[in-house]
């Protein structure tokens, strides 16, 4: 059994993260999962939320929107997400503006179009996940947790 996992986090625009790690925790449609070396092969829908990557006792935090997570038999985890960012890249002002735009779109689409409503709801879910990740990072910084 290998003692490390190869993790790749990709979006349509870029490779966000690639490294060998000890574990990965992600939010899926059926709940939060932690993947350790030796995990059974798996494919799952990804839900907007935190990705916690641990290596040598240090946690790295990313936030991803919807997408797919695959654990391959060769101990490789591939995450294909619509969007993904390292928490250091997040800016509260931009998150707040995007959250307000998503709320406005959700309100406008409420009685009109199911597709537009679903799109706006997904946008709002993504911005809420980004806001939560930003807030958690600020809390960790205030409490003196180790830097990533």
N, C-alpha and C positions, 0 to 999 in steps of 0.2 A: 504494500500500500504506500502510495506517495505521501509525503508530509506537507506538500504545498498544492495549491490550486492556481492555475493560470486564469486570470480574470481579464476580460476585455469588455469595455462599455463603449458602445458605438451609437451614434446618431446619424441621420442622413448627412449632416454637415461635417462631422469629425470623429476622430477617435478621442474619447474623453479620458479614458483610463486603460492602462495595460500594465500588469505586473503579476508576479507570483505572490500569493498571499496565504495566510493561515485560515481565514474564514471570510464569508460574505453573508450579510443579513440583508434581505430585501422584502418589500411588501408585494405580495401577489394577490390576485383576485380572491383567493381562498384564505388569505391571512399572511402573517409574517413568517418567513422561513430563514433558517440559518443553515448554510451549506459548509460542511467541513470536508477535509480530504476523505475519500472513500465513499462519498455520497452516491447513491444510486442515480443513474441517468434520469433526467427529468426535463420536461418542457412545460412552461407555465406562462400564463398571461401576467404581465407586470402591471401593478397598480401604481399610481402616482404616490411617491413617498421617498423616504430615506433609503440610501444604500450605505451600509456600514461595512467597511473593509478593514480587517485586522491583519497586521503584519508585525511580527516581532514585538507584540504588546502595545503597538501604537494603532489607534483608530484613524482612518480617513473617512470623511463623510462626503457623499454626493447626494444629489436629489435628482430623481428621474420621473418622467411622466409615464404614460402608458407605453407598452411594448411587449417584448417577449424575453424570457430568460430560459437558457438551455444549459443543462449540466451534461456534458459529454462523457462517455466512458473513459476518455483519456484525461480526466480531471481538469477539463477546461470549462469555464463558465463564460458564456457569451450572452451579453445583454444588448439587445437591439431596442433602443428606446426612441420615441418620437423626439424627446428632448432630454438632455442630461447635463448637469453642471456640477462642478466642485463647489462646495459651500463658500469657499473663499471668493468665488466669482459673483456671488449674489449681492444685489444692491437693493436695500429696503425701499427706497423711493420708486424704483422701477417696478418692484414687485407690487407695491401698493397701487400704482397707476394701472398695471395690467389687471389686478384684481378688480378694480372699479370698472374697467372696460368690460371684463367678463360678466360682472353683475349686471351692467347695463344691457349687454347683449342677451343675457338670460331673461331679463325682464321683457325685452322687446320680442323675443322669440316664444315666450310662454304660450300664447294662444294662436300662433301662426303656423309654425313649421316644426315638425318633430325632429328633422335633421338639424336644423339650426339650433334648436333647443339642446339637443344632445351635444353638439359642438360647443356651445356656450357653457354647458355644465362641465364638460371635460376641461375647458380652459380654466374655469373657476377652481376645479379640483386640483389642477396643476399649480395654480398660483397659491392656493392654500397650502399645498405641500412645500412649495418654495419658501413661503412665509414661515412655516413651522421649522424648516431646516435652518433658516437664517436665525430665528429666535433661539433655537437650541444651541447654535454655535456661539451666539453672544452670551448665553448663560454659561456655557462651558468656559469661555474666555474670562468671564467675571469670576468664576469659581477657581480659576488657576489650573484647569486641566492641561495636560501636555499639549503642545501645539502639534499640528499634523505635519 
